[in-house]
Amino acid sequence: GLRLRLVDLKRQVEAAISDPGEIDRGEQALAMMHEIAADARGLLQPPRDYDWAPGGPGW
């Protein structure tokens, strides 16, 4: 789930900070952040086919 991925991301970031010469780890952590952010946005948004306009089924 998302929580496990955040824990993994934290580990990646800590490893990147402890070894600044390890550029790949920083890049990997950045890529993970973008993936996690995209997943989180997907969880927070209502389904696309749902009509939230006044008078619609979601109103």
N, C-alpha and C positions, 0 to 999 in steps of 0.2 A: 504494500500500500504506500500511500504518500508519506506516512510517518517514517517508514523504513528507508525510503529514498532520501528523506531529509537528514536522517542520521548518517547515511552513507555520504551525503554531500558534505556534512560537517567534518567527517573524517578526511575527505579529499582536500577540503580547504585547509584544515590543520596541517596536513602533510605538505601542502604547497607552501604554507607559511614557514614551516620548520626547515624546508629545503628549497630556498628561492631559485637555486640553479635548476630545479626540476620544472621546467616550463610546461611540459606536457601535462603535469598534474593540475596546474592552474587552468590550462585550456580545457581539460576534462571537467574540472569543477564548474567552469563557466558554462559549458555545454549542458551539464546536469541541471544547473540553475534554470537555464532557459526551458528545458524539458519539464521540470517540476512546475515552473510558473505557468506554462501552457496547460498542464494537467489541472492545476489549481483553478485557473480561469474557467476551464471546462466544467469543473465541479460547481463553481459559483454561478454560472450563467444558467438561466432557464433553458429548457429545450428550444431549439430554433423554431420548431413548428408550432410553438405555443403562442397564441395571440394575446398579448397583454394590453392591447388597446382598450380604451373605455368601451364597454358594451361587448367586448370579446369574451371568450370562455375563461380567460385568466383574470378578468376584472372582478 
